Amino acid sequence: MAVSRDRAHQSWRTAERVKRLSDRLVGFGPFGLGLDGILAWVPGANLIYSLGAGGLLIVEGLAAGASAGTLLRMAVYLAADSATSEVPIVGWAIDTVFPAHLMAAKALQKDIEARHGPAEMPHGWGGKKKRGKLRDITPR
């Protein structure tokens, strides 16, 4: 089944939103913290969130026609993340710093870009800023 470029880019944008919400709400240079890391310390809540966000990424990967290799890699990242969330203290700490949703989303985005070209985010989500019209400022 052929996937349209628009549908694939819609999946790319959804992956970007999940990536930011899960692992990059607050950035510290190359590191970030999102809902996945915060909820890691709430027993049960993190597993529910992690499975929901991970499931959404997998569904979007299927809708975008991602390769089997990409879907497998995403599933491994997400399974590792969900497995650590059930181990008290040590597992929660690992889950806080392991950006599984970010890694899975990036894998999906690279797959989509390789087949459909780069996607742009709408203004306000890190996309290109809208520029005003250029004015001629040369003296007359």
N, CA, C and O atoms as CSV, one atom per row, in Angstrom:
chain,resi,resn,atom,element,x,y,z
A,1,MET,N,N,0.834,-1.170,0.000
A,1,MET,CA,C,0.000,0.000,0.000
A,1,MET,C,C,0.887,1.245,0.000
A,1,MET,O,O,1.740,1.408,0.872
A,2,ALA,N,N,0.683,2.095,-0.959
A,2,ALA,CA,C,1.449,3.329,-1.059
A,2,ALA,C,C,0.901,4.364,-0.082
A,2,ALA,O,O,-0.310,4.544,0.043
A,3,VAL,N,N,1.795,5.023,0.589
A,3,VAL,CA,C,1.420,6.052,1.553
A,3,VAL,C,C,1.698,7.411,0.918
A,3,VAL,O,O,2.763,7.621,0.338
A,4,SER,N,N,0.756,8.319,1.027
A,4,SER,CA,C,0.949,9.643,0.442
A,4,SER,C,C,1.994,10.415,1.241
A,4,SER,O,O,2.242,10.142,2.416
A,5,ARG,N,N,2.587,11.375,0.569
A,5,ARG,CA,C,3.599,12.217,1.211
A,5,ARG,C,C,2.978,12.990,2.375
A,5,ARG,O,O,3.596,13.121,3.431
A,6,ASP,N,N,1.762,13.499,2.187
A,6,ASP,CA,C,1.092,14.256,3.249
A,6,ASP,C,C,0.834,13.383,4.477
A,6,ASP,O,O,1.025,13.830,5.609
A,7,ARG,N,N,0.403,12.143,4.256
A,7,ARG,CA,C,0.129,11.245,5.397
A,7,ARG,C,C,1.415,10.899,6.124
A,7,ARG,O,O,1.443,10.852,7.354
A,8,ALA,N,N,2.473,10.657,5.378
A,8,ALA,CA,C,3.765,10.349,5.994
A,8,ALA,C,C,4.271,11.536,6.809
A,8,ALA,O,O,4.796,11.360,7.909
A,9,HIS,N,N,4.113,12.736,6.272
A,9,HIS,CA,C,4.563,13.922,6.994
A,9,HIS,C,C,3.694,14.205,8.212
A,9,HIS,O,O,4.168,14.776,9.194
A,10,GLN,N,N,2.432,13.812,8.156
A,10,GLN,CA,C,1.575,13.922,9.340
A,10,GLN,C,C,2.120,13.012,10.442
A,10,GLN,O,O,2.148,13.405,11.608
A,11,SER,N,N,2.549,11.809,10.086
A,11,SER,CA,C,3.157,10.903,11.059
A,11,SER,C,C,4.460,11.480,11.594
A,11,SER,O,O,4.763,11.333,12.778
A,12,TRP,N,N,5.237,12.140,10.728
A,12,TRP,CA,C,6.487,12.771,11.142
A,12,TRP,C,C,6.208,13.835,12.212
A,12,TRP,O,O,6.911,13.911,13.220
A,13,ARG,N,N,5.171,14.656,11.981
A,13,ARG,CA,C,4.826,15.716,12.929
A,13,ARG,C,C,4.306,15.139,14.248
A,13,ARG,O,O,4.604,15.673,15.317
A,14,THR,N,N,3.547,14.073,14.181
A,14,THR,CA,C,3.072,13.428,15.402
A,14,THR,C,C,4.257,12.887,16.195
A,14,THR,O,O,4.302,13.027,17.417
A,15,ALA,N,N,5.214,12.270,15.506
A,15,ALA,CA,C,6.418,11.767,16.176
A,15,ALA,C,C,7.182,12.912,16.841
A,15,ALA,O,O,7.708,12.746,17.941
A,16,GLU,N,N,7.245,14.060,16.189
A,16,GLU,CA,C,7.934,15.225,16.758
A,16,GLU,C,C,7.253,15.686,18.045
A,16,GLU,O,O,7.919,16.029,19.022
A,17,ARG,N,N,5.935,15.689,18.037
A,17,ARG,CA,C,5.198,16.115,19.232
A,17,ARG,C,C,5.384,15.128,20.378
A,17,ARG,O,O,5.573,15.539,21.523
A,18,VAL,N,N,5.334,13.827,20.081
A,18,VAL,CA,C,5.542,12.813,21.120
A,18,VAL,C,C,6.957,12.915,21.666
A,18,VAL,O,O,7.170,12.817,22.874
A,19,LYS,N,N,7.915,13.110,20.783
A,19,LYS,CA,C,9.320,13.228,21.176
A,19,LYS,C,C,9.500,14.387,22.155
A,19,LYS,O,O,10.136,14.228,23.196
A,20,ARG,N,N,8.954,15.529,21.830
A,20,ARG,CA,C,9.094,16.702,22.691
A,20,ARG,C,C,8.352,16.541,24.001
A,20,ARG,O,O,8.885,16.884,25.057
A,21,LEU,N,N,7.146,16.032,23.955
A,21,LEU,CA,C,6.346,15.860,25.168
A,21,LEU,C,C,6.969,14.825,26.095
A,21,LEU,O,O,7.005,15.022,27.310
A,22,SER,N,N,7.452,13.739,25.541
A,22,SER,CA,C,7.978,12.646,26.356
A,22,SER,C,C,9.367,12.917,26.908
A,22,SER,O,O,9.651,12.589,28.060
A,23,ASP,N,N,10.233,13.512,26.103
A,23,ASP,CA,C,11.635,13.584,26.510
A,23,ASP,C,C,12.298,14.950,26.372
A,23,ASP,O,O,13.493,15.061,26.644
A,24,ARG,N,N,11.581,15.993,25.965
A,24,ARG,CA,C,12.233,17.290,25.778
A,24,ARG,C,C,11.360,18.476,26.196
A,24,ARG,O,O,11.461,19.543,25.590
A,25,LEU,N,N,10.514,18.323,27.207
A,25,LEU,CA,C,9.743,19.476,27.679
A,25,LEU,C,C,10.677,20.553,28.219
A,25,LEU,O,O,10.485,21.743,27.972
A,26,VAL,N,N,11.685,20.114,28.956
A,26,VAL,CA,C,12.687,21.015,29.504
A,26,VAL,C,C,14.038,20.529,29.006
A,26,VAL,O,O,14.397,19.370,29.212
A,27,GLY,N,N,14.786,21.404,28.355
A,27,GLY,CA,C,16.086,21.020,27.820
A,27,GLY,C,C,17.226,21.562,28.657
A,27,GLY,O,O,17.179,22.692,29.143
A,28,PHE,N,N,18.255,20.734,28.819
A,28,PHE,CA,C,19.483,21.111,29.515
A,28,PHE,C,C,20.631,20.799,28.559
A,28,PHE,O,O,21.294,19.770,28.692
A,29,GLY,N,N,20.862,21.679,27.605
A,29,GLY,CA,C,21.881,21.399,26.592
A,29,GLY,C,C,21.450,20.181,25.786
A,29,GLY,O,O,20.352,20.165,25.230
A,30,PRO,N,N,22.314,19.149,25.715
A,30,PRO,CA,C,21.945,17.952,24.945
A,30,PRO,C,C,20.976,17.029,25.691
A,30,PRO,O,O,20.499,16.048,25.120
A,31,PHE,N,N,20.685,17.326,26.938
A,31,PHE,CA,C,19.807,16.487,27.748
A,31,PHE,C,C,18.437,17.138,27.880
A,31,PHE,O,O,18.293,18.350,27.721
A,32,GLY,N,N,17.443,16.323,28.171
A,32,GLY,CA,C,16.103,16.858,28.332
A,32,GLY,C,C,15.290,16.021,29.296
A,32,GLY,O,O,15.648,14.887,29.614
A,33,LEU,N,N,14.212,16.585,29.750
A,33,LEU,CA,C,13.304,15.897,30.657
A,33,LEU,C,C,11.888,16.183,30.183
A,33,LEU,O,O,11.536,17.324,29.882
A,34,GLY,N,N,11.094,15.142,30.122
A,34,GLY,CA,C,9.710,15.283,29.691
A,34,GLY,C,C,8.787,14.498,30.595
A,34,GLY,O,O,9.172,14.084,31.689
A,35,LEU,N,N,7.571,14.296,30.132
A,35,LEU,CA,C,6.582,13.569,30.935
A,35,LEU,C,C,7.035,12.162,31.287
A,35,LEU,O,O,6.754,11.680,32.385
A,36,ASP,N,N,7.727,11.500,30.379
A,36,ASP,CA,C,8.181,10.141,30.657
A,36,ASP,C,C,9.121,10.117,31.859
A,36,ASP,O,O,9.011,9.235,32.712
A,37,GLY,N,N,10.031,11.065,31.935
A,37,GLY,CA,C,10.968,11.122,33.057
A,37,GLY,C,C,10.310,11.546,34.353
A,37,GLY,O,O,10.658,11.048,35.424
A,38,ILE,N,N,9.364,12.462,34.262
A,38,ILE,CA,C,8.668,12.930,35.461
A,38,ILE,C,C,7.763,11.833,36.008
A,38,ILE,O,O,7.735,11.578,37.212
A,39,LEU,N,N,7.020,11.186,35.106
A,39,LEU,CA,C,6.095,10.129,35.546
A,39,LEU,C,C,6.807,8.839,35.937
A,39,LEU,O,O,6.183,7.934,36.490
A,40,ALA,N,N,8.110,8.744,35.656
A,40,ALA,CA,C,8.865,7.552,36.051
A,40,ALA,C,C,8.789,7.321,37.558
A,40,ALA,O,O,8.905,6.188,38.027
A,41,TRP,N,N,8.595,8.386,38.299
A,41,TRP,CA,C,8.581,8.297,39.757
A,41,TRP,C,C,7.175,8.095,40.328
A,41,TRP,O,O,6.988,8.101,41.545
A,42,VAL,N,N,6.196,7.918,39.453
A,42,VAL,CA,C,4.820,7.653,39.890
A,42,VAL,C,C,4.475,6.224,39.460
A,42,VAL,O,O,4.170,5.987,38.291
A,43,PRO,N,N,4.522,5.272,40.401
A,43,PRO,CA,C,4.272,3.870,40.033
A,43,PRO,C,C,2.949,3.694,39.283
A,43,PRO,O,O,1.907,4.197,39.703
A,44,GLY,N,N,3.016,2.981,38.183
A,44,GLY,CA,C,1.839,2.706,37.371
A,44,GLY,C,C,1.570,3.765,36.323
A,44,GLY,O,O,1.267,3.438,35.176
A,45,ALA,N,N,1.677,5.035,36.702
A,45,ALA,CA,C,1.389,6.119,35.766
A,45,ALA,C,C,2.383,6.124,34.609
A,45,ALA,O,O,2.005,6.353,33.460
A,46,ASN,N,N,3.660,5.870,34.918
A,46,ASN,CA,C,4.653,5.890,33.844
A,46,ASN,C,C,4.419,4.757,32.861
A,46,ASN,O,O,4.552,4.955,31.653
A,47,LEU,N,N,4.078,3.590,33.347
A,47,LEU,CA,C,3.840,2.464,32.446
A,47,LEU,C,C,2.667,2.776,31.510
A,47,LEU,O,O,2.729,2.500,30.312
A,48,ILE,N,N,1.619,3.342,32.059
A,48,ILE,CA,C,0.454,3.700,31.240
A,48,ILE,C,C,0.845,4.739,30.192
A,48,ILE,O,O,0.510,4.597,29.016
A,49,TYR,N,N,1.561,5.791,30.623
A,49,TYR,CA,C,1.989,6.830,29.682
A,49,TYR,C,C,2.947,6.263,28.631
A,49,TYR,O,O,2.804,6.526,27.437
A,50,SER,N,N,3.907,5.495,29.088
A,50,SER,CA,C,4.931,4.953,28.184
A,50,SER,C,C,4.310,4.042,27.129
A,50,SER,O,O,4.661,4.124,25.952
A,51,LEU,N,N,3.401,3.184,27.541
A,51,LEU,CA,C,2.737,2.296,26.581
A,51,LEU,C,C,1.835,3.088,25.626
A,51,LEU,O,O,1.769,2.776,24.437
A,52,GLY,N,N,1.148,4.102,26.137
A,52,GLY,CA,C,0.283,4.912,25.282
A,52,GLY,C,C,1.066,5.695,24.242
A,52,GLY,O,O,0.731,5.666,23.057
A,53,ALA,N,N,2.109,6.398,24.678
A,53,ALA,CA,C,2.921,7.193,23.742
A,53,ALA,C,C,3.681,6.280,22.783
A,53,ALA,O,O,3.801,6.582,21.596
A,54,GLY,N,N,4.192,5.163,23.300
A,54,GLY,CA,C,4.892,4.210,22.436
A,54,GLY,C,C,3.958,3.571,21.427
A,54,GLY,O,O,4.317,3.383,20.264
A,55,GLY,N,N,2.753,3.238,21.879
A,55,GLY,CA,C,1.761,2.672,20.963
A,55,GLY,C,C,1.396,3.648,19.861
A,55,GLY,O,O,1.225,3.253,18.708
A,56,LEU,N,N,1.276,4.925,20.212
A,56,LEU,CA,C,0.973,5.948,19.209
A,56,LEU,C,C,2.095,6.030,18.169
A,56,LEU,O,O,1.825,6.150,16.974
A,57,LEU,N,N,3.342,5.965,18.620
A,57,LEU,CA,C,4.465,6.004,17.679
A,57,LEU,C,C,4.447,4.799,16.737
A,57,LEU,O,O,4.700,4.944,15.541
A,58,ILE,N,N,4.153,3.621,17.269
A,58,ILE,CA,C,4.097,2.416,16.434
A,58,ILE,C,C,2.953,2.528,15.420
A,58,ILE,O,O,3.127,2.199,14.247
A,59,VAL,N,N,1.787,2.991,15.872
A,59,VAL,CA,C,0.646,3.170,14.964
A,59,VAL,C,C,0.994,4.163,13.862
A,59,VAL,O,O,0.673,3.933,12.696
A,60,GLU,N,N,1.644,5.259,14.221
A,60,GLU,CA,C,2.045,6.245,13.211
A,60,GLU,C,C,3.093,5.662,12.267
A,60,GLU,O,O,3.099,5.978,11.077
A,61,GLY,N,N,3.976,4.815,12.786
A,61,GLY,CA,C,4.947,4.151,11.928
A,61,GLY,C,C,4.278,3.242,10.916
A,61,GLY,O,O,4.676,3.205,9.752
A,62,LEU,N,N,3.270,2.515,11.350
A,62,LEU,CA,C,2.513,1.656,10.435
A,62,LEU,C,C,1.753,2.490,9.409
A,62,LEU,O,O,1.713,2.146,8.228
A,63,ALA,N,N,1.148,3.594,9.868
A,63,ALA,CA,C,0.390,4.456,8.956
A,63,ALA,C,C,1.303,5.114,7.920
A,63,ALA,O,O,0.881,5.371,6.792
A,64,ALA,N,N,2.545,5.385,8.302
A,64,ALA,CA,C,3.497,6.022,7.392
A,64,ALA,C,C,4.195,5.010,6.493
A,64,ALA,O,O,4.956,5.391,5.605
A,65,GLY,N,N,3.944,3.734,6.715
A,65,GLY,CA,C,4.573,2.705,5.901
A,65,GLY,C,C,6.048,2.527,6.209
A,65,GLY,O,O,6.839,2.233,5.313
A,66,ALA,N,N,6.428,2.704,7.479
A,66,ALA,CA,C,7.828,2.553,7.882
A,66,ALA,C,C,8.295,1.125,7.625
A,66,ALA,O,O,7.495,0.189,7.626
A,67,SER,N,N,9.581,0.972,7.408
A,67,SER,CA,C,10.142,-0.356,7.136
A,67,SER,C,C,10.052,-1.238,8.375
A,67,SER,O,O,9.937,-0.745,9.497
A,68,ALA,N,N,10.104,-2.539,8.157
A,68,ALA,CA,C,10.047,-3.498,9.263
A,68,ALA,C,C,11.218,-3.287,10.223
A,68,ALA,O,O,11.060,-3.412,11.438
A,69,GLY,N,N,12.387,-2.969,9.681
A,69,GLY,CA,C,13.558,-2.717,10.517
A,69,GLY,C,C,13.366,-1.520,11.429
A,69,GLY,O,O,13.746,-1.557,12.599
A,70,THR,N,N,12.781,-0.466,10.900
A,70,THR,CA,C,12.521,0.725,11.701
A,70,THR,C,C,11.503,0.422,12.791
A,70,THR,O,O,11.683,0.818,13.942
A,71,LEU,N,N,10.435,-0.279,12.429
A,71,LEU,CA,C,9.415,-0.626,13.426
A,71,LEU,C,C,9.986,-1.522,14.517
A,71,LEU,O,O,9.635,-1.370,15.687
A,72,LEU,N,N,10.861,-2.453,14.148
A,72,LEU,CA,C,11.497,-3.330,15.135
A,72,LEU,C,C,12.390,-2.526,16.067
A,72,LEU,O,O,12.346,-2.717,17.283
A,73,ARG,N,N,13.206,-1.623,15.510
A,73,ARG,CA,C,14.087,-0.789,16.324
A,73,ARG,C,C,13.263,0.066,17.286
A,73,ARG,O,O,13.618,0.200,18.457
A,74,MET,N,N,12.176,0.639,16.801
A,74,MET,CA,C,11.306,1.438,17.665
A,74,MET,C,C,10.743,0.586,18.799
A,74,MET,O,O,10.723,1.010,19.954
A,75,ALA,N,N,10.285,-0.622,18.459
A,75,ALA,CA,C,9.701,-1.514,19.461
A,75,ALA,C,C,10.721,-1.895,20.536
A,75,ALA,O,O,10.369,-1.993,21.711
A,76,VAL,N,N,11.967,-2.109,20.147
A,76,VAL,CA,C,13.013,-2.459,21.122
A,76,VAL,C,C,13.254,-1.297,22.080
A,76,VAL,O,O,13.328,-1.499,23.293
A,77,TYR,N,N,13.378,-0.081,21.546
A,77,TYR,CA,C,13.562,1.094,22.415
A,77,TYR,C,C,12.410,1.227,23.408
A,77,TYR,O,O,12.625,1.438,24.602
A,78,LEU,N,N,11.191,1.101,22.899
A,78,LEU,CA,C,10.016,1.308,23.735
A,78,LEU,C,C,9.815,0.186,24.750
A,78,LEU,O,O,9.376,0.439,25.872
A,79,ALA,N,N,10.134,-1.051,24.367
A,79,ALA,CA,C,10.028,-2.169,25.310
A,79,ALA,C,C,11.042,-2.023,26.439
A,79,ALA,O,O,10.725,-2.292,27.597
A,80,ALA,N,N,12.255,-1.599,26.108
A,80,ALA,CA,C,13.279,-1.391,27.142
A,80,ALA,C,C,12.834,-0.300,28.110
A,80,ALA,O,O,13.033,-0.421,29.319
A,81,ASP,N,N,12.245,0.744,27.591
A,81,ASP,CA,C,11.768,1.839,28.432
A,81,ASP,C,C,10.653,1.371,29.359
A,81,ASP,O,O,10.661,1.685,30.550
A,82,SER,N,N,9.709,0.635,28.829
A,82,SER,CA,C,8.585,0.160,29.636
A,82,SER,C,C,9.032,-0.874,30.664
A,82,SER,O,O,8.482,-0.926,31.765
A,83,ALA,N,N,10.022,-1.697,30.321
A,83,ALA,CA,C,10.507,-2.719,31.258
A,83,ALA,C,C,11.181,-2.082,32.471
A,83,ALA,O,O,11.004,-2.551,33.595
A,84,THR,N,N,11.948,-1.023,32.250
A,84,THR,CA,C,12.636,-0.397,33.385
A,84,THR,C,C,11.679,0.325,34.312
A,84,THR,O,O,11.988,0.498,35.491
A,85,SER,N,N,10.539,0.747,33.825
A,85,SER,CA,C,9.621,1.527,34.649
A,85,SER,C,C,8.998,0.725,35.782
A,85,SER,O,O,8.438,1.308,36.710
A,86,GLU,N,N,9.084,-0.586,35.725
A,86,GLU,CA,C,8.481,-1.408,36.779
A,86,GLU,C,C,9.459,-1.779,37.888
A,86,GLU,O,O,9.066,-2.415,38.866
A,87,VAL,N,N,10.726,-1.393,37.752
A,87,VAL,CA,C,11.725,-1.671,38.788
A,87,VAL,C,C,11.832,-0.432,39.679
A,87,VAL,O,O,12.224,0.636,39.208
A,88,PRO,N,N,11.482,-0.567,40.973
A,88,PRO,CA,C,11.511,0.607,41.864
A,88,PRO,C,C,12.911,1.233,41.976
A,88,PRO,O,O,13.916,0.529,41.883
A,89,ILE,N,N,12.967,2.496,42.167
A,89,ILE,CA,C,14.123,3.371,42.369
A,89,ILE,C,C,15.132,3.293,41.221
A,89,ILE,O,O,15.231,4.240,40.441
A,90,VAL,N,N,15.876,2.205,41.096
A,90,VAL,CA,C,16.906,2.098,40.055
A,90,VAL,C,C,16.265,2.154,38.668
A,90,VAL,O,O,16.740,2.884,37.798
A,91,GLY,N,N,15.209,1.402,38.455
A,91,GLY,CA,C,14.517,1.404,37.169
A,91,GLY,C,C,13.903,2.757,36.859
A,91,GLY,O,O,13.913,3.206,35.712
A,92,TRP,N,N,13.373,3.397,37.876
A,92,TRP,CA,C,12.774,4.722,37.681
A,92,TRP,C,C,13.846,5.744,37.281
A,92,TRP,O,O,13.626,6.594,36.418
A,93,ALA,N,N,15.022,5.636,37.938
A,93,ALA,CA,C,16.123,6.547,37.605
A,93,ALA,C,C,16.594,6.317,36.163
A,93,ALA,O,O,16.848,7.270,35.428
A,94,ILE,N,N,16.707,5.047,35.770
A,94,ILE,CA,C,17.108,4.727,34.396
A,94,ILE,C,C,16.070,5.264,33.417
A,94,ILE,O,O,16.413,5.840,32.385
A,95,ASP,N,N,14.804,5.070,33.753
A,95,ASP,CA,C,13.729,5.539,32.878
A,95,ASP,C,C,13.742,7.060,32.744
A,95,ASP,O,O,13.380,7.595,31.696
A,96,THR,N,N,14.152,7.750,33.790
A,96,THR,CA,C,14.213,9.211,33.749
A,96,THR,C,C,15.232,9.703,32.731
A,96,THR,O,O,14.998,10.706,32.057
A,97,VAL,N,N,16.359,9.007,32.612
A,97,VAL,CA,C,17.429,9.482,31.724
A,97,VAL,C,C,17.474,8.771,30.373
A,97,VAL,O,O,18.191,9.218,29.478
A,98,PHE,N,N,16.734,7.682,30.198
A,98,PHE,CA,C,16.749,6.941,28.932
A,98,PHE,C,C,15.662,7.492,28.015
A,98,PHE,O,O,14.478,7.286,28.285
A,99,PRO,N,N,16.030,8.185,26.941
A,99,PRO,CA,C,15.043,8.839,26.062
A,99,PRO,C,C,14.487,7.908,24.985
A,99,PRO,O,O,14.700,8.139,23.795
A,100,ALA,N,N,13.784,6.871,25.393
A,100,ALA,CA,C,13.294,5.863,24.446
A,100,ALA,C,C,12.315,6.440,23.431
A,100,ALA,O,O,12.405,6.127,22.243
A,101,HIS,N,N,11.390,7.269,23.875
A,101,HIS,CA,C,10.418,7.841,22.940
A,101,HIS,C,C,11.118,8.748,21.930
A,101,HIS,O,O,10.768,8.761,20.750
A,102,LEU,N,N,12.099,9.498,22.399
A,102,LEU,CA,C,12.868,10.360,21.508
A,102,LEU,C,C,13.606,9.520,20.466
A,102,LEU,O,O,13.609,9.860,19.283
A,103,MET,N,N,14.227,8.432,20.901
A,103,MET,CA,C,14.976,7.569,19.981
A,103,MET,C,C,14.046,6.892,18.972
A,103,MET,O,O,14.369,6.799,17.787
A,104,ALA,N,N,12.899,6.423,19.446
A,104,ALA,CA,C,11.940,5.776,18.548
A,104,ALA,C,C,11.367,6.790,17.552
A,104,ALA,O,O,11.208,6.479,16.371
A,105,ALA,N,N,11.061,7.989,18.022
A,105,ALA,CA,C,10.521,9.025,17.139
A,105,ALA,C,C,11.542,9.433,16.082
A,105,ALA,O,O,11.193,9.620,14.917
A,106,LYS,N,N,12.808,9.572,16.490
A,106,LYS,CA,C,13.856,9.925,15.525
A,106,LYS,C,C,14.027,8.839,14.468
A,106,LYS,O,O,14.223,9.141,13.291
A,107,ALA,N,N,13.952,7.579,14.885
A,107,ALA,CA,C,14.064,6.478,13.925
A,107,ALA,C,C,12.934,6.548,12.903
A,107,ALA,O,O,13.165,6.371,11.707
A,108,LEU,N,N,11.718,6.805,13.369
A,108,LEU,CA,C,10.575,6.939,12.467
A,108,LEU,C,C,10.754,8.138,11.544
A,108,LEU,O,O,10.503,8.035,10.343
A,109,GLN,N,N,11.180,9.263,12.083
A,109,GLN,CA,C,11.348,10.463,11.275
A,109,GLN,C,C,12.410,10.271,10.188
A,109,GLN,O,O,12.230,10.727,9.058
A,110,LYS,N,N,13.502,9.605,10.521
A,110,LYS,CA,C,14.541,9.342,9.512
A,110,LYS,C,C,14.013,8.444,8.408
A,110,LYS,O,O,14.316,8.660,7.235
A,111,ASP,N,N,13.232,7.444,8.768
A,111,ASP,CA,C,12.635,6.550,7.781
A,111,ASP,C,C,11.717,7.335,6.841
A,111,ASP,O,O,11.774,7.168,5.623
A,112,ILE,N,N,10.879,8.186,7.416
A,112,ILE,CA,C,9.946,8.986,6.612
A,112,ILE,C,C,10.706,9.947,5.700
A,112,ILE,O,O,10.374,10.079,4.522
A,113,GLU,N,N,11.721,10.612,6.237
A,113,GLU,CA,C,12.495,11.565,5.433
A,113,GLU,C,C,13.224,10.871,4.281
A,113,GLU,O,O,13.364,11.443,3.200
A,114,ALA,N,N,13.684,9.654,4.508
A,114,ALA,CA,C,14.393,8.924,3.459
A,114,ALA,C,C,13.465,8.595,2.284
A,114,ALA,O,O,13.913,8.553,1.139
A,115,ARG,N,N,12.183,8.363,2.557
A,115,ARG,CA,C,11.249,7.981,1.500
A,115,ARG,C,C,10.411,9.135,0.958
A,115,ARG,O,O,10.004,9.114,-0.204
A,116,HIS,N,N,10.152,10.143,1.796
A,116,HIS,CA,C,9.219,11.207,1.390
A,116,HIS,C,C,9.817,12.615,1.464
A,116,HIS,O,O,9.119,13.591,1.188
A,117,GLY,N,N,11.062,12.733,1.820
A,117,GLY,CA,C,11.683,14.049,1.947
A,117,GLY,C,C,11.396,14.661,3.305
A,117,GLY,O,O,10.582,14.141,4.068
A,118,PRO,N,N,12.070,15.773,3.608
A,118,PRO,CA,C,11.894,16.397,4.926
A,118,PRO,C,C,10.512,17.020,5.097
A,118,PRO,O,O,9.899,17.498,4.143
A,119,ALA,N,N,10.049,16.998,6.326
A,119,ALA,CA,C,8.765,17.607,6.677
A,119,ALA,C,C,9.035,18.893,7.439
A,119,ALA,O,O,10.097,19.052,8.040
A,120,GLU,N,N,8.091,19.797,7.418
A,120,GLU,CA,C,8.212,21.038,8.172
A,120,GLU,C,C,7.157,21.070,9.259
A,120,GLU,O,O,6.015,20.655,9.060
A,121,MET,N,N,7.566,21.573,10.410
A,121,MET,CA,C,6.629,21.738,11.511
A,121,MET,C,C,5.878,23.047,11.334
A,121,MET,O,O,6.429,24.010,10.798
A,122,PRO,N,N,4.621,23.095,11.779
A,122,PRO,CA,C,3.884,24.356,11.733
A,122,PRO,C,C,4.551,25.400,12.626
A,122,PRO,O,O,5.288,25.049,13.547
A,123,HIS,N,N,4.301,26.666,12.359
A,123,HIS,CA,C,4.861,27.746,13.162
A,123,HIS,C,C,4.496,27.525,14.628
A,123,HIS,O,O,3.353,27.195,14.945
A,124,GLY,N,N,5.450,27.704,15.500
A,124,GLY,CA,C,5.218,27.514,16.927
A,124,GLY,C,C,5.685,26.166,17.432
A,124,GLY,O,O,5.791,25.981,18.645
A,125,TRP,N,N,5.971,25.211,16.549
A,125,TRP,CA,C,6.459,23.897,16.953
A,125,TRP,C,C,7.891,23.684,16.481
A,125,TRP,O,O,8.305,22.550,16.241
A,126,GLY,N,N,8.634,24.751,16.350
A,126,GLY,CA,C,10.020,24.623,15.954
A,126,GLY,C,C,10.219,24.676,14.458
A,126,GLY,O,O,11.326,24.454,13.968
A,127,GLY,N,N,9.154,24.970,13.726
A,127,GLY,CA,C,9.270,25.074,12.282
A,127,GLY,C,C,9.944,26.385,11.896
A,127,GLY,O,O,10.326,27.172,12.761
A,128,LYS,N,N,10.085,26.611,10.617
A,128,LYS,CA,C,10.689,27.853,10.159
A,128,LYS,C,C,9.803,29.014,10.579
A,128,LYS,O,O,8.579,28.973,10.456
A,129,LYS,N,N,10.452,30.034,11.072
A,129,LYS,CA,C,9.691,31.216,11.480
A,129,LYS,C,C,9.228,31.964,10.243
A,129,LYS,O,O,9.943,32.060,9.246
A,130,LYS,N,N,8.028,32.485,10.332
A,130,LYS,CA,C,7.504,33.267,9.218
A,130,LYS,C,C,8.253,34.589,9.177
A,130,LYS,O,O,8.456,35.240,10.202
A,131,ARG,N,N,8.649,34.963,8.001
A,131,ARG,CA,C,9.370,36.217,7.844
A,131,ARG,C,C,8.458,37.249,7.203
A,131,ARG,O,O,7.600,36.929,6.380
A,132,GLY,N,N,8.668,38.486,7.602
A,132,GLY,CA,C,7.917,39.574,6.992
A,132,GLY,C,C,8.464,39.867,5.603
A,132,GLY,O,O,9.501,39.339,5.201
A,133,LYS,N,N,7.760,40.705,4.892
A,133,LYS,CA,C,8.212,41.090,3.557
A,133,LYS,C,C,9.483,41.913,3.680
A,133,LYS,O,O,9.627,42.724,4.595
A,134,LEU,N,N,10.397,41.698,2.753
A,134,LEU,CA,C,11.623,42.477,2.735
A,134,LEU,C,C,11.321,43.886,2.273
A,134,LEU,O,O,10.564,44.096,1.325
A,135,ARG,N,N,11.912,44.834,2.942
A,135,ARG,CA,C,11.718,46.223,2.564
A,135,ARG,C,C,12.996,46.754,1.922
A,135,ARG,O,O,14.100,46.374,2.310
A,136,ASP,N,N,12.839,47.608,0.967
A,136,ASP,CA,C,13.969,48.258,0.344
A,136,ASP,C,C,14.341,49.474,1.201
A,136,ASP,O,O,13.572,50.431,1.288
A,137,ILE,N,N,15.525,49.432,1.834
A,137,ILE,CA,C,15.906,50.526,2.734
A,137,ILE,C,C,16.983,51.433,2.120
A,137,ILE,O,O,17.570,52.268,2.809
A,138,THR,N,N,17.230,51.256,0.824
A,138,THR,CA,C,18.230,52.116,0.185
A,138,THR,C,C,17.686,53.528,0.069
A,138,THR,O,O,16.505,53.720,-0.220
A,139,PRO,N,N,18.557,54.537,0.297
A,139,PRO,CA,C,18.091,55.936,0.185
A,139,PRO,C,C,17.742,56.284,-1.244
A,139,PRO,O,O,18.367,55.774,-2.174
A,140,ARG,N,N,16.778,57.124,-1.433
A,140,ARG,CA,C,16.339,57.527,-2.780
A,140,ARG,C,C,16.705,58.944,-3.051
A,140,ARG,O,O,16.419,59.461,-4.131
